[in-house]
Amino acid sequence: MTELRGMSCLVTGGSRGIGRAIALELGRQGASVAVGYANNEEAAEEVVAEIAKSGGESFAFRCDVGDPNAITLAVASVVERFGKIDVLVNNAGITRDRSLAKMTTDEWDAVLQTNLSSVFHLTSQVLPHMVAAGSGRIVNISSVIGLHGNFGQANYAAAKAGIIGFTKSAALELARKGVTVNAIAPGFIETEMIAAMPDQVRAAILEKIPMGRFGRPDEIAQVVAFLVTHGDYITGQVIEINGGMYT
């Protein structure tokens, strides 16, 4: 498939899990993909190699998305390499789970800075390039936790809920500039985190998912690709994938 040929994409948190699947799908559809990572350079380079096998152009860049200065340098490197940025996928995120009574200020700040503030900083840095081009696609990865909350994840829930509010506001502001902004709220997805859970915990989660199964990273990736290819008439939407946590 070559629906995205000629488009330049920046994907944060692209070395594993959902981000990896997104980067691979965009590359498979012909886009040039910049794969952001925090620590695992080897995994990021593996994604780059897979995209290259499918005939796509890609490179990996290290970026602490919690650092606005690092974001500025990363965006500049992508523009230097590809000449433009057509698509931004804000996927990078961390967890620092703890009950609210025991949560520290550092745990709160780290999650909000990495998961939410990064979305603002990346969008702000990429936006001038999209506005100058008269078009752009921004897809933010939120979570059902941001819609429903979850025990021990007040910081994560607040960040993911903030992404939803940011998405809706940005969509209203940017539509007239040709830039669309949407969000995806995945449920529990088959990633390393889910695989490491005890069987009884996995079973308890499955009971709360209406579809009776975990989602797959490639399903999220396909929705991202759809929003990119059909983004000229879809904006301000929050798409929940694989049902929710609660029936």
N, C-alpha and C positions, 0 to 999 in steps of 0.2 A: 504493500500500500504506500502511496506517495501523496496523500492528501495534504500533508504539512510540509512538503518540499519547499525550500526557500525561507522557512520560518526559523527564527532563532529563539530558543527556549532556555530559561534559567530555572533549575529545580533545586531547591534547598533540601538538605537531608536526603540526598539522592543515592546514597551508597548502600542502603539496605531497606528491607520492608516495603512499605507503601511507596516511599520516594523512589526506590530502585525500580519498582514496577512501572511507575509513571515515566521515569526517564527512558526506560526501555521501550515503552509503548510509543512515546513521542518520537524516539529515534526510528522505530520500526515504520512509522508513518512518514518518514522522510525529513523530519526536522533536525536542525543542528541543536545539540543539547549540551549545556554546561551543567555538570554534575557537582553540586556542592556537597561537602562533607565536613565534619568537625574533627574527627580523629582517625578514622579508618581509611587511610589512603589506598591501601591494597584493594579493599572492597570497591572503592570508587573507581579505581583503574580497571577493575573487572567489568564494571558497568560500561565504561568507555570502550573497552575491547569488544564487548558484545554488540554495542551500537555500530562499531566499525565493521563487524562481520556482516551486518545487515546492509552495509553500504552507506551508513550515516556518518556525519561528522560530530565529534564530541571531544570534550576535555574535562578534566576534573580540577576543581579549585577548592582549596581549604578556606573555610570561613567560619569564625565564631559569630553566629548571627545575633548573639547577645551584645556584640560590640559594634556600635554604629560606624566607627572608623574602619573596621574590617569590612563592613558591608559596602562602604564607599569604594574601597580598593577592589573588592570582588566584582561589583557592577562595572567598574572601569575596565577590568580585565576581560569581562565577557564582551563588552562593546568593542574593545580593541581586537579581540579575536574574531568575532562574528560581524562586527560593523553595526549591530543593532540588537534590540531585545524586543521581540514581538509578544512573548509569552512569559509570565512569571508565575511559578507555582510555589506558594509559601507552604512548605511541608515540614520543615525542621521543627523538632520539639523534644522536650525532655519531661520526665516526671520526677517529683520529689515527694512521694506519697507519705502522708502522716495525718493522724487525726487532728482536727482543728485545735484541740486543747494542747497538743504537743508540737504543733508546727512552729518552726522558727522563722524569724524575719528573713534570714538568708534563703531558706527553702521557698518561701513565698516569692521573694524578689527574683530568684533565679528562674523560676518557672514563668513568671509574668514577663521578665525581660526576654527570655529565649522564645517563648511561645507566642507572645502577643506583641510586645514592643518591636520585635523583629519584623513583623508584618507591616507595621507602620513605616519603619526605616527603609525596608526593601522597596515597598511601594513608592515611597517618596523619591528614592534614588532612581527607580526605573521609569517613573511616570513622565519625566521630561522627554525621554526618548520616544515613548509611545505617543504623547501628545504631538510631538513634532512630526511623527509619521502619520498622524490622523487615525491610528487604530492601535489596539492592544488588547490582550486577554490576560486577566489576573484570576487565578484560581487559588483559593485559600482552603487549606485542610483543617477543618474544625473537628468536632467529635460529638457523638451522642451524649457524652459526659457534659458538654456545654449546654445541651438541651434539657437534660434530666438531673444532672448532678450525680455524685457518687461518694459513698463513705470514704473518708481519708484522702479525698482529692479536691479539696476546696480551692487550692491554688490552680490546679489543672482545669477544673470546671470553670473558674472565673476567666482564665485565659482563653479557653475555647469558646465560651459564651461571648467574650469580648470580640473575638474574631468574627462572630456572626453579626454583631452590631456594627463593627467596622465595615464589613462587606456590604451591608445594606446602605450605609451612609455613603461609602465610596461609590457604589453603583449609581446612586442618585446624582452625585456630583460629576461623575466622569462620563456618563452616557453620551452627553452632547459633544464630547471630545473624541468619540469613537472608541472609547475604552470600556470594556465590560468587566464586571467584577462579580464572581460567584463563589460559593463555598460548598464544600462537601463535608458531611458529618458522618464519618464511618462509625459503625458499631464495632463489635469485637472482630478483628481481622486475624487470619492465620499468619502470624508473624512469630519471630523468635520469642517474644514475650509470652504469647499464648501457648506456644509449644512447651515452654518451661514450667507451666502451671501444673500442679498436681491434678490427677485425673478427676478427683472429686470436685475440685474447684471448676474445672472445665465443664463438668456435667451440670453443676449448679448454674453456671452462666448460660449454657445451652437451653436450659428450661425457661429462661426469661426472653429468649430470642424467638419471635413469632415464626421465623422461617425454619427454626430447628437446626441451624448449622451456622458455623462461623463464616464470615465473608472472606474473600480472597483478594490479595493485593491487586491482581490483574483486573478485578472488577472495578476497583477504584480508579485504576489507570484508564480503563475504557471510558469511564464517565468524564474524566479530565479531558481526554482526547475529544470526546463529543462536545464538551463546552468550548474547547478551543476552535473546533471546526465549524460549530454552529453559533459561535459567540456573538455574531452580529445582531442576533435578535433575542438572546437570553442574557439577562443581567439581574443582579440583586436576588438571586435564588439560593436557597440553602437546601441541598439534596441529601437526604438521609439514606444511607446504604445499608442493606441487610437488616432492615427492621431496627428496633431499638433495644434498649436494655430491659424495658418493662413491657409486659403485655397489658 
